[in-house]
Amino acid sequence: MDVQSKIKQQVTSHPVALYMKGTPQFPQCGFSATVVQILYACGVKDFFSVNVLEDPEIRQGIKEYANWPTIPQLYVGGEFVGGCDIVREMYASGELRKALAG
């Protein structure tokens, strides 16, 4: 399976998927840590995460998959939501809770 197919399979088979640096228990960048905290604040305790630092192919492939240059990347219901700034804005406006509930 090529990396794009693998990413598509991961994104579409989990309600919430986060591609991040580190793990939810031990984020290795502030932006990843922020997105994890926002998910927890929205009541999402169990979500699929991929530590891109462990897989260079995924780290590059996810940027191409969403045509988005930075990590973290959040996917809800198979759809790309955004990176840290977008997730933060959506959380502040209440949009993120609606997306996660839907």
C-alpha positions in Angstrom: 0.0 0.0 0.0 1.4 3.4 -0.9 1.6 6.2 1.6 -1.3 8.2 0.2 -3.6 5.1 0.3 -2.4 4.4 3.9 -3.2 7.9 5.0 -6.6 7.8 3.3 -7.4 4.5 5.0 -6.3 6.0 8.4 -8.3 9.2 8.0 -11.5 7.6 6.7 -11.6 4.7 9.2 -11.4 6.8 12.4 -13.9 9.5 13.4 -11.1 11.7 14.6 -7.5 11.5 13.4 -4.7 13.7 14.4 -1.3 13.7 12.7 1.1 15.2 15.2 4.6 15.4 16.5 4.8 13.1 19.4 1.8 11.3 21.1 -1.2 12.7 22.9 0.4 11.6 26.2 3.8 13.2 25.2 3.4 15.8 22.5 6.8 17.0 21.1 5.7 20.4 19.9 3.6 23.1 21.3 1.2 23.2 18.4 0.5 19.5 18.7 0.0 19.9 22.4 -2.5 22.7 21.9 -4.6 20.6 19.5 -4.6 17.6 21.9 -5.7 19.9 24.7 -8.5 21.4 22.6 -9.7 17.9 21.7 -9.8 16.9 25.4 -11.6 20.2 26.2 -14.3 19.2 23.6 -14.7 15.9 25.4 -12.8 13.8 22.8 -10.7 11.5 24.9 -10.1 8.7 22.5 -8.9 9.6 19.0 -6.5 8.1 16.5 -3.1 9.7 16.4 0.0 9.3 14.3 3.4 10.4 15.5 4.9 11.8 12.2 8.4 11.9 13.9 8.4 8.0 13.8 7.6 7.8 10.0 9.3 10.2 7.6 7.2 8.8 4.7 3.9 9.7 6.6 5.4 13.0 7.7 5.9 14.1 4.1 2.9 12.2 2.7 0.3 13.9 5.0 1.5 17.3 3.8 0.8 16.3 0.3 -2.5 14.5 1.2 -4.1 17.7 2.5 -1.9 20.1 0.5 -1.2 21.6 3.9 2.5 22.4 4.8 2.5 22.0 8.6 1.9 19.5 11.3 -0.4 19.0 13.3 -3.3 18.2 11.0 -6.7 17.3 12.3 -9.3 15.2 10.4 -12.9 14.7 11.5 -15.2 12.3 9.7 -12.6 11.8 7.0 -12.4 15.5 6.2 -9.4 17.8 6.8 -10.2 20.4 9.5 -6.9 22.2 9.7 -3.8 22.9 11.7 -3.3 24.4 15.1 -4.5 28.0 14.3 -7.6 26.9 12.5 -8.5 24.3 15.2 -8.0 27.1 17.9 -10.2 29.5 16.0 -12.9 26.8 15.5 -12.8 25.9 19.2 -13.1 29.6 20.2 -16.2 30.0 17.9 -17.8 26.8 18.9 -17.6 25.4 15.4 -15.2 22.6 16.4 -17.6 21.1 19.0 -20.3 21.0 16.3 -18.0 19.3 13.8 -16.9 16.7 16.4 -20.6 16.1 17.4 -21.7 15.7 13.8 
